[in-house]
Amino acid sequence: MTAEAFNLLDPIHFLNVIFFIGAAVGIPLALKDSSRQTKNIFKYVLVAAILYHEITNPFFKITERGFDWWDAMPLHMCAFSTWCIAAYLVTKIRAFFVFAYFWGLTGGGMSILTPDTVLGFPSPEYLDTMYGHALILVGVFTAIFHMHERPYLKDYRNLMLVTTFVFLPLVYVFNLNFETNYWFVLEKPYGDNIMNFFPDAPYHLIALIPAAYAFAFLAYLPYLKRT
């Protein structure tokens, strides 16, 4: 099967979305009542898979997708979320979980729904994008189902403040200095995605920031009544 240009409405993409999200939720859920030893083995296998993907992914982007080094670094929000959930699974430091929960679930989920790839299934860039972002979701749901972790409303408030006044300015300055586009703060991503409905850059930030915070809050809704 030859890969063609990515089409958001391709039925195969729809099936892949169901498969990757279903696996990301279903595998940790299926192991929820397993023994502690089984959960620990799964956790460390998952961490190893995450680390292997994140370490090799920049080289894949450079050699297979034509990225230059500055654009291939793991500085996008999803990549940072991936490192955070791996760190949480090993250290149990909640700050890592909080970042991965709010920005990993929303960013990773959105990237599975609307991957920023030129080619669709079964191209390596498409499969790598779907697999890599699914790893974030597997990690987050492993923390929820196996380690009984959960977010709180104060976590959402604190993360939004830190994101607004610490992370965003740092990423913005980095992008300006190195002509990159991490977190898509300078330019909109290519392909079919929600930002197609936003104003042209740089005014897309007027819509991007509140939309991102709204999606992050939507991720908290399952816990709203339990706060």
N, C-alpha and C positions, 0 to 999 in steps of 0.2 A: 504494500500500500504506500503510495507516494503522498507525502505531506503537501498540502496546498496552503494558500494564505489563510490565516486564522479568521474564522467566521464565528462571531458570538452566538449566532442562531443555529450553528451546526448541531444536528441531533447527537453526533458522536461526542461533542463537547458537553452537551447536557448530561449524557450518560457518564462521562468522566467526572463531572462535578458531583453527581450522586455517589459514584464509586469512591472518590478520594475523601469527600466529607463523611460519607457513611463509614469508611474504614477508620478515619481519624477519631470518630466517636465510638464506633462499634468495638474496635479492638480493646481499648482500655475498659470499656463497659463490660465486655465479655470476661475480662480477667479480674473484675471487681472483687469477686468472692474467692479468688485464688489464695494459695498460701503466701505467707510473707516472703518465703524464698523465691517463689515464682514471680511475685511482683518485683522483687529486687533485681532478679535476672532480667526481666523485661525492661525495668527502668534503666539499667546500665547498658543494655543493648541499644535502647532508644537513644541514650546520651551519645554512645559511640557512633550511631548512624547520623545523628545531628552534627557532631563535630566533624566527621568525615565529609559530610556534604558541604558544610560551611567552609572548611579548609580548602577543599578542591574546587568549589564553585567559582571563585574568582578566576582560576586558570581555565575553567570551562568557558566562562564568558569571554575571556580574551582570545582563546584559540578557536572556539566554535561560533561565537556570536559577534566577533569583531570589536569588542569593547577595548578601550585602552585601560591602562592600569588604574588611573584615578577614578574611572567610572565603575570599575569592577570590585572595588573594596566593599566589605560587608558593613556598609554604613546606612543602608536603607532601613526604614523602621521595621520591616519584616525580618531582615537579617539580624538587627539588634534584638528583636523579640526572640529569635531563635536562640541566640547566645544566652539571653536572659532565662529562658525556660530550661535550657540545659544546666545553667548554673544553679537554678532553683532545685532541680531534681537531685543535684549532688549536695548542695549546702543547706537547703530548706530556708534560705533567707527570703522573707516574704516580698521584699521590694522587687526582686527578680520576677516573682510570680505576678505581682500586680501589673508591671509593665507588659509582660507577655499576655496576660489575660485581656487587658483593655486594648492594647495596640496590636497584639498578635492575633487575637481572635478576629478583630474587625479587619485589620490589614491583610492577614493571611486568608481569611474567608473571602474578602473582596478580590484578592489576587487569584484565587481559584475560580471564582465566578467570571472574572474579566482579566485573564492573564495578559501581560504586556509583551506578547511575542508576535513576531512577524508571521511565523508558520504555525499551523495547527497540528493536531494529532496525525501521525505519530512522530513528529519531528523531535529531535533530542531537546531543543530549547523548550518546547511545550511540555514534554514529560518532566524535564528537570524543574520547571516552574511549578507544575502541579504537585510533584513529589516534595519539593523543598518546602512549599507553604503548608502542605498537609502535615509535615513533621511538627510544625508549630502547634497545630491543633491537637495532634496526638499527645504532645508534651503537656499542653494545658489540661486536657481531659484526663490524662494520667494523674496530674496533680489533684484534680477535683475528685476523681473516683477512687484513687488508691491512697492519697495522702490527706484526704478530707479538707482540702484547701478551698477557700472561697473569697471573693472580693467583698469589700464593704464600701458604703457610700463615701466615707472619709478617704478611702483609697482613691476613688474616682476624683474627688476634689483635689487631693494633693497631687495626683499625677497630672491633672490638667494644668495646675499652677506651675509645676516643674517643667512640663513640656513647653508651656507658653513662654516662660521667662528664662529658662536655662537651655533646653535642648534646641528649640527652634532658632533662637539667635545664634547659637554655636554652629548649627547646620547651615544656616543662611550665610554666615561669614565664610565658612569653609567652601561652600559652593561658589561664592563670589571670587574667592582667591584662587581656586583650582579649576574653575569653569566646569563644575559638575552639577548634577541636578538631584542630589539625594533628598528624599522626602518630597520630591516634586514641587519644591517651593519656588523654583525659578521658571520652570516650564511645565506644561501639562504632559503627562505620559502619552505615548502614541497608542493607537488601537482603540477598540470600542470599550469605553468605561464611563463611569458616572461623570467624570470631568469633561466629557464632551458637551455637557449641558452648562458648564461654568463659563464665565467670561474668559477672554484671551488673557494670557500671561502679560504682566504680573498681577492683573486684577482677579485672576482665578483664586488667589489667596483669600479674597473677601468671602468667597463661598466655601473654599476648601477647609479653612480652619473650623468654622462652626459646623460644617457637615461632618468632619472627622470627630469632633467632640460629641455630636449628636449620635453618631454610630457607636461610639464608645459607651455612651450612656445606655443605648439600646442593649448592649451586651450585659449591662447590669440589671436590666428589668427582671430576669428570673429570680433575682435575690431581693427585689425591692420590698416586698411584703415581709421578708424575713429579717430585715435590718433592725 
